[in-house]
Amino acid sequence: MKSLISKFSIVLRRILILITICSICLLLNASPAAAGIDNDRYDGNIFVVYAGNGSLVPAKLTFTQALERDTPAILVYYLDDSSDCKEFAIVVSRLQEFYGRAANIIPISVDTIPVKSSYSEDEAGYYYQGLVPETVVLDSDNSVVFDGVGTVKYEDIDDKLREVFDLLPRSESVELKRRSFNEFNTELVN
């Protein structure tokens, strides 16, 4: 009986050693999870991961609903696995900060655009040029006033939006800043 227990114990130790060796080999060969703004790997939704702005996706309105409203629209074509789009997500978040209540910001993943030979003006594919990121600004009449491909500067889009909303040019206006909600207002105190 003791010899049977002894043999079982030896076999069990060998199995544990084999499992340990296999686990170590797997860990040494495994590549680390490398999420990064400078690669084309999928890390999750770019607006949540890289801009810290989960409120952009899903959009509050569909593309069709945005076109039916009498307000300007900002269409942002993107892919979640594009390093350029990851960098540009920060610019889109900034656009939402200043224009989110006055304009409809519609992020459109190009993977969701059906492949067709032609599109009508009420389809997202109509404005898409085939590259990401792409930013299209439509005025309240749905006319294209800006169409930028690539990581366009915030200032370039802001200049067009200032024209659309009839705002002073940046050179003539003060920098827009948010007030702190705890700020003491001396105007109300006698």
C-alpha positions in Angstrom: 0.0 0.0 0.0 2.9 2.4 0.9 4.5 1.7 -2.5 1.3 2.6 -4.3 1.0 5.9 -2.4 4.7 6.6 -3.0 4.3 6.0 -6.8 1.2 8.2 -6.8 3.0 10.9 -5.0 5.9 10.8 -7.5 3.5 10.9 -10.5 1.6 13.9 -8.9 4.9 15.8 -8.3 5.9 15.2 -12.0 2.5 16.5 -13.2 2.8 19.6 -11.1 6.4 20.2 -12.3 5.2 19.8 -15.9 2.3 22.2 -15.4 4.6 24.7 -13.8 7.1 24.5 -16.7 4.3 24.9 -19.3 2.9 27.9 -17.5 6.3 29.6 -17.3 6.9 28.9 -21.0 3.5 30.4 -21.9 4.1 33.5 -19.8 7.5 34.1 -21.4 6.1 33.9 -24.9 3.1 36.0 -24.3 3.2 39.5 -25.6 2.2 42.2 -23.2 -1.1 44.1 -23.6 0.1 47.2 -25.3 -2.6 49.7 -25.6 -1.2 52.9 -27.1 -2.1 56.0 -28.9 0.8 55.5 -31.4 -0.3 52.2 -32.9 -3.2 50.8 -34.9 -4.4 48.2 -32.4 -7.9 48.1 -31.1 -8.0 49.3 -27.5 -11.7 50.1 -27.2 -13.7 53.1 -28.2 -11.3 55.9 -28.9 -13.5 58.7 -27.4 -13.7 56.8 -24.1 -10.1 55.6 -23.9 -8.1 58.5 -25.4 -10.3 61.5 -24.9 -12.0 60.5 -21.7 -15.3 61.4 -23.2 -17.8 58.5 -23.3 -20.7 60.8 -24.0 -19.8 61.1 -27.7 -20.6 57.5 -28.5 -23.3 56.6 -29.1 -24.3 59.9 -30.6 -27.3 61.6 -29.1 -28.9 61.8 -32.6 -28.6 59.6 -35.7 -27.1 61.1 -38.8 -30.6 61.4 -40.4 -32.0 63.1 -37.3 -29.1 65.6 -37.3 -29.8 66.5 -40.9 -33.5 67.1 -40.1 -32.7 69.7 -37.4 -32.0 73.4 -38.3 -28.7 73.3 -36.4 -25.1 72.8 -37.7 -23.7 69.3 -37.6 -20.1 68.1 -37.2 -19.6 64.7 -38.7 -16.5 62.9 -37.6 -15.5 59.8 -39.5 -13.2 57.5 -37.5 -11.9 54.0 -36.8 -11.2 52.7 -33.3 -8.0 51.0 -34.5 -6.4 54.0 -36.1 -3.5 55.9 -34.4 -4.5 59.1 -36.2 -8.1 58.7 -35.0 -6.9 58.1 -31.5 -4.9 61.3 -31.5 -7.8 63.2 -33.1 -10.3 62.0 -30.5 -9.0 64.7 -28.1 -9.8 67.4 -30.7 -13.4 66.1 -31.1 -13.8 66.1 -27.4 -12.7 69.7 -27.3 -15.2 70.6 -30.1 -17.9 69.1 -27.9 -16.8 71.1 -25.0 -17.3 74.4 -26.8 -19.9 73.6 -29.5 -21.7 70.5 -28.1 -24.9 72.4 -27.2 -25.1 74.5 -30.3 -24.1 71.9 -32.9 -24.9 68.2 -33.4 -21.7 66.2 -33.2 -22.1 62.9 -34.9 -19.1 60.4 -34.7 -19.4 57.9 -37.5 -17.4 54.7 -37.4 -16.6 54.0 -41.1 -17.1 50.3 -40.4 -20.8 51.0 -40.1 -21.1 52.7 -43.6 -22.6 50.2 -46.0 -20.5 49.7 -49.1 -22.4 51.0 -52.1 -21.5 52.6 -55.5 -23.3 55.9 -54.6 -25.0 57.5 -51.7 -27.8 60.1 -51.3 -27.2 63.3 -49.3 -29.1 61.8 -46.3 -26.6 58.9 -46.0 -23.4 59.1 -44.0 -21.4 57.7 -46.9 -22.2 60.7 -49.1 -19.7 63.0 -47.3 -17.0 60.3 -46.6 -13.9 60.6 -48.8 -12.4 57.2 -47.8 -9.8 58.3 -45.3 -9.8 58.7 -41.5 -10.1 60.8 -39.5 -12.3 63.1 -41.6 -14.3 66.0 -40.2 -17.2 67.5 -42.1 -19.0 70.6 -40.8 -22.5 71.3 -42.2 -24.2 74.6 -41.6 -27.9 74.8 -40.7 -28.8 74.4 -44.4 -26.8 71.1 -44.6 -24.2 72.8 -46.9 -20.6 71.7 -46.4 -18.6 74.5 -45.0 -15.5 72.5 -43.9 -14.2 69.1 -45.0 -10.9 68.2 -43.4 -9.1 64.9 -43.8 -6.5 63.8 -41.3 -5.7 65.1 -37.9 -7.0 68.6 -38.5 -6.1 71.3 -35.9 -8.8 72.4 -33.6 -8.3 76.0 -34.6 -9.0 75.2 -38.3 -12.4 73.7 -37.4 -13.1 76.4 -34.8 -12.5 79.1 -37.4 -15.3 77.6 -39.6 -17.6 77.1 -36.7 -17.1 80.7 -35.7 -18.2 81.7 -39.2 -21.2 79.4 -39.0 -22.3 80.8 -35.6 -21.4 84.4 -36.5 -18.9 84.6 -33.7 -16.0 87.0 -33.5 -12.8 85.6 -35.0 -10.3 84.2 -32.4 -8.0 87.1 -32.9 -10.7 89.5 -31.7 -12.3 87.5 -28.9 -11.3 86.6 -25.5 -10.4 83.0 -24.8 -13.4 81.0 -23.8 -13.1 79.7 -20.2 -15.6 77.8 -18.1 -16.4 79.3 -14.7 -15.9 77.2 -11.7 -19.2 76.2 -10.1 -17.8 77.2 -6.7 -16.8 80.7 -7.9 -18.0 83.5 -5.8 -20.0 86.1 -7.7 -19.5 89.6 -6.3 -22.1 91.1 -8.6 -24.9 89.6 -6.6 -23.6 90.9 -3.2 -24.4 94.4 -2.0 
